[in-house]
Amino acid sequence: MTATATPAIGRTARPAAGGALAGTGLLLRFALRRDRVRIPVWLAALVLGTVWPVTAFREVYPTEAARQAAAATMNSPAGLAFSGPAHYLSDYHYGSMVSHQVLGFLAIFVGIMSVLLVIRHTRAEEEAGRAELIRAGVVGRHAPLAAALILATAVNLALGLLLTVAVGSTGLEGVTWEGSLLYGAANTAAGITFAGVAAVTAQLTEHSRGASGMGLTVVGAAYLVRAAGDSADSGLSWASPIGWIQQTFAYLDDRWWPLLLNLSTAAVLTAIGFRLSLRRDLGAGMRAARRGRPAASPMLTTPLGFALRLHRGMLIGFAAGMVALGASYGTFLGDIEEMFRDVELLRNAMAQLGGATVTDLYVTMVMTILAIVAAIHVVLTTLRPRSEETSGRAASVLATGLSRTGWLGSHLAVAVVGGPVLTVLSGLAFAAAGAPVAEDGGLLGKLLAASAAYTPALWVTAGFAVALVGWLPRATALAWVLVAYAGVIGYFGMILDIPDWLTNLSPFSHIPRLPVDEFRWAPLLILTAIAAGLIAAGLYGFRRRDLDSK
Amino acid sequence: MTVAIATSGLVKTFGATRALDGLDLTVHAGEVHGFLGPNGAGKSTTIRILLGFIRADSGSVTVLGGDPWRDAVALHTRMAYVPGDVELWPNLTGGEIIDLLGRLRGGLNRKRRDELIERFNLDPSKKGRTYSKGNRQKVAIVAALASDAELLLLDEPTSGLDPLMEVVFQDVIREAKEAGRTVLLSSHILAQVEKLADRVSIIRKGRIVESGTLTEMRYLTRTSVEADTAAPVTGLDRLPGVHDAEVDGTRVRFSVDGAHLDGAIKHLSGFGIRALTCHPPTLEELMLRYYGDELTAETSGRPREGVRG
């Protein structure tokens, strides 16, 4: 009898002992299965994001002299803020360039990937209620978070390995295998640190968007702290996880120990995450949800007021972010003339443009970037009705006296007005921050015109997205292709020689780049007409198709 | 009697799936019409056509005298809808959502709104994301009933409600009926439909297989009889319309078609009835009549001739 009783006790005792992590392996395999497309796409994008600039370096700075000139122009507060610590400039070969110019910037995206990955498998699952199904099985309390963190670690290790091979095999001058190994490891360490950040933010709030937002804010703050530290050459960079990985001076000094700071921070954050998760219920956050008004304001119950309410948070977030972005570009305006004076490439470009000043050229570059950020907002806003539809919320509203056109149109109105307003706001912030340092009184007027000129391109973006909602509702993700394409053309069009017909495919390429180009009505009117056509087609298509249900 | 909803020969396909296959549904104005069928029979698809969310491939449909696809907006101001799985905006409160839906429909009755919130014991100041499933349903039910809509389309409206709230719901629907409103109540909770519905339509595989008042439908099926007699009953097998007879000493149990009930009871009384229970068929039995073969086919793996006997 004892012989049969003992194993029975053992069976019941074991889950109680190792129970908190029970099922971790299974969840990990499940997560890999769910992300079998997502993870490779991220890895490919991040590796390409490194390899592309690295190969461009060879073309843009072919000689030792060109690289020294680059080092000299980089050695300004603005240059260092956009890249990394000044120490890299002491021996500016291709290896140093990669580490100096790419590492810190890439770490932002490694951080975004890690945060989104961890939140997706923890808080997002809880919010959707799927975690209850999982946790009701033989799955320990800590298993979902543990599986998410192991997944994030594995993905970051794979990324480090791929980067080592990709950069190391370019064989450029100064690119050693040891340096490449450290470069890869630095990316891994940054990713693991931000995964740890997400392990904490996932516990704090009930909804995944808030948890992701907090995590991404930490990533952004880490970059800004190191930018401020590096531009002033102060010790502030040591307060940032992205600063730490840049302090490895991969390819230059190859020192590994700063990564220990990343790893120990990740360990502490992970421990905090697990501790916090013990102090809350499944599905709950650390603080109770606030109550709201028991009745609606008259404003909310109009179609446009309702759409505005749904978009309010994002609109405010974008406005704050874009004003900050515009202002930070503006503060560098004083350095710009000096910074680019010696860059041959830009001098040639200016000559082609008939004697534009560096400041004017900088204005056009910045406005292109700001307009494309606004385009992201336009697409997010225009596609919101689609997610309302597939989540089943649209059905409640469309069963009332609100017409389909009125409903979709009110969301569209937020995009059509909001996108241009955001662009102009960021342009004005640029001018306000830049005017004192640039000593250019006409700056405000220039920026007002330059930013407002992008309005028709943003309208085409909204029109394209709404046409997809009306006619190809299952392919609305294609709207992002337009933004990504415009971004690539806008960004690399300044450096690389891209065929005209490729450039012309982007609506943003047709906007006169004020104040360098001359103002012309024709392209703006044509783009407006195209946008009107797309919007009309989208609204018509949406009126005549079946609504999708949940 | 005017007709609130009339469809004839409705067909709707989704890819290879034939969701509706010639659906004929008639709902009279002022009645509570039970719309019964298992999951996937086409109840929600029908309601989505009635709301003009989707368009039928063929067939005709009239709602409140209009075409729900063409006149959607005009008709919606006279209709209210409660989906079976209510999704709310996470950052709006229940009270805000009720007001929003009510006013977009063209106004809501403030007094009735507050009274319904009270009766359903709903906290209107909580955010949408914090409501339980049952409370989300309550938000949609209050929003629908606080309006003066003539026609209520309720698609399994009480899923997730507790039994107490189910009673409140039934009271509220009865009041709506007394106020002259028409209700299409899709459900698979038979007790609910039995208590509320004036007429019932049973849908199966995209077709209405039976439609009528419960009395009419019960007539079509059998009554269960149990009796204790002075002498053992014989000769039941020879009676028309009697099925599944079991005799155990002086106890007898059988079911009999409505038309032959009289004859069967006369036969029984010849043996000296000491105790007798008769009960009308429940909706469960009605449903089993139409789905019984499916159920047994699923469980035994082969189709059977049902309980028709």
HADDOCK unambig.tbl for C-alpha pairs under 7 A between the chains (distance, minus, plus):
assign (segid A and resid 291 and name CA) (segid B and resid 125 and name CA) 5.59 0.50 0.50
assign (segid A and resid 291 and name CA) (segid B and resid 126 and name CA) 5.10 0.50 0.50
assign (segid A and resid 291 and name CA) (segid B and resid 127 and name CA) 6.31 0.50 0.50
assign (segid A and resid 292 and name CA) (segid B and resid 93 and name CA) 5.92 0.50 0.50
assign (segid A and resid 292 and name CA) (segid B and resid 125 and name CA) 4.97 0.50 0.50
assign (segid A and resid 292 and name CA) (segid B and resid 126 and name CA) 6.08 0.50 0.50
assign (segid A and resid 292 and name CA) (segid B and resid 127 and name CA) 6.45 0.50 0.50
assign (segid A and resid 293 and name CA) (segid B and resid 93 and name CA) 6.59 0.50 0.50
assign (segid A and resid 293 and name CA) (segid B and resid 125 and name CA) 5.31 0.50 0.50
assign (segid A and resid 294 and name CA) (segid B and resid 93 and name CA) 6.63 0.50 0.50
assign (segid A and resid 294 and name CA) (segid B and resid 95 and name CA) 4.64 0.50 0.50
assign (segid A and resid 294 and name CA) (segid B and resid 96 and name CA) 6.39 0.50 0.50
assign (segid A and resid 294 and name CA) (segid B and resid 124 and name CA) 4.80 0.50 0.50
assign (segid A and resid 294 and name CA) (segid B and resid 125 and name CA) 4.12 0.50 0.50
assign (segid A and resid 295 and name CA) (segid B and resid 95 and name CA) 4.64 0.50 0.50
assign (segid A and resid 295 and name CA) (segid B and resid 96 and name CA) 4.82 0.50 0.50
assign (segid A and resid 295 and name CA) (segid B and resid 99 and name CA) 6.62 0.50 0.50
assign (segid A and resid 296 and name CA) (segid B and resid 95 and name CA) 6.56 0.50 0.50
assign (segid A and resid 296 and name CA) (segid B and resid 96 and name CA) 4.09 0.50 0.50
assign (segid A and resid 296 and name CA) (segid B and resid 99 and name CA) 5.74 0.50 0.50
assign (segid A and resid 296 and name CA) (segid B and resid 100 and name CA) 6.78 0.50 0.50
assign (segid A and resid 300 and name CA) (segid B and resid 100 and name CA) 6.89 0.50 0.50
assign (segid A and resid 301 and name CA) (segid B and resid 100 and name CA) 4.66 0.50 0.50
assign (segid A and resid 301 and name CA) (segid B and resid 103 and name CA) 6.23 0.50 0.50
assign (segid A and resid 301 and name CA) (segid B and resid 104 and name CA) 6.54 0.50 0.50
assign (segid A and resid 392 and name CA) (segid B and resid 87 and name CA) 6.06 0.50 0.50
assign (segid A and resid 393 and name CA) (segid B and resid 87 and name CA) 5.33 0.50 0.50
assign (segid A and resid 393 and name CA) (segid B and resid 88 and name CA) 6.28 0.50 0.50
assign (segid A and resid 397 and name CA) (segid B and resid 101 and name CA) 6.28 0.50 0.50
assign (segid A and resid 399 and name CA) (segid B and resid 51 and name CA) 6.54 0.50 0.50
assign (segid A and resid 399 and name CA) (segid B and resid 76 and name CA) 5.90 0.50 0.50
assign (segid A and resid 399 and name CA) (segid B and resid 80 and name CA) 6.94 0.50 0.50
assign (segid A and resid 399 and name CA) (segid B and resid 81 and name CA) 6.43 0.50 0.50
assign (segid A and resid 400 and name CA) (segid B and resid 76 and name CA) 5.08 0.50 0.50
assign (segid A and resid 400 and name CA) (segid B and resid 77 and name CA) 6.07 0.50 0.50
assign (segid A and resid 400 and name CA) (segid B and resid 101 and name CA) 6.67 0.50 0.50
assign (segid A and resid 400 and name CA) (segid B and resid 104 and name CA) 5.83 0.50 0.50
assign (segid A and resid 400 and name CA) (segid B and resid 105 and name CA) 4.40 0.50 0.50
assign (segid A and resid 401 and name CA) (segid B and resid 73 and name CA) 4.97 0.50 0.50
assign (segid A and resid 401 and name CA) (segid B and resid 74 and name CA) 6.73 0.50 0.50
assign (segid A and resid 401 and name CA) (segid B and resid 76 and name CA) 5.15 0.50 0.50
assign (segid A and resid 401 and name CA) (segid B and resid 77 and name CA) 4.94 0.50 0.50
assign (segid A and resid 401 and name CA) (segid B and resid 104 and name CA) 5.64 0.50 0.50
assign (segid A and resid 401 and name CA) (segid B and resid 105 and name CA) 4.47 0.50 0.50
assign (segid A and resid 401 and name CA) (segid B and resid 106 and name CA) 6.55 0.50 0.50
assign (segid A and resid 402 and name CA) (segid B and resid 73 and name CA) 6.41 0.50 0.50
assign (segid A and resid 402 and name CA) (segid B and resid 104 and name CA) 6.05 0.50 0.50
assign (segid A and resid 403 and name CA) (segid B and resid 73 and name CA) 5.60 0.50 0.50
assign (segid A and resid 546 and name CA) (segid B and resid 53 and name CA) 5.94 0.50 0.50
assign (segid A and resid 546 and name CA) (segid B and resid 54 and name CA) 4.27 0.50 0.50
assign (segid A and resid 546 and name CA) (segid B and resid 55 and name CA) 6.39 0.50 0.50
assign (segid A and resid 547 and name CA) (segid B and resid 53 and name CA) 5.32 0.50 0.50
assign (segid A and resid 547 and name CA) (segid B and resid 54 and name CA) 5.86 0.50 0.50
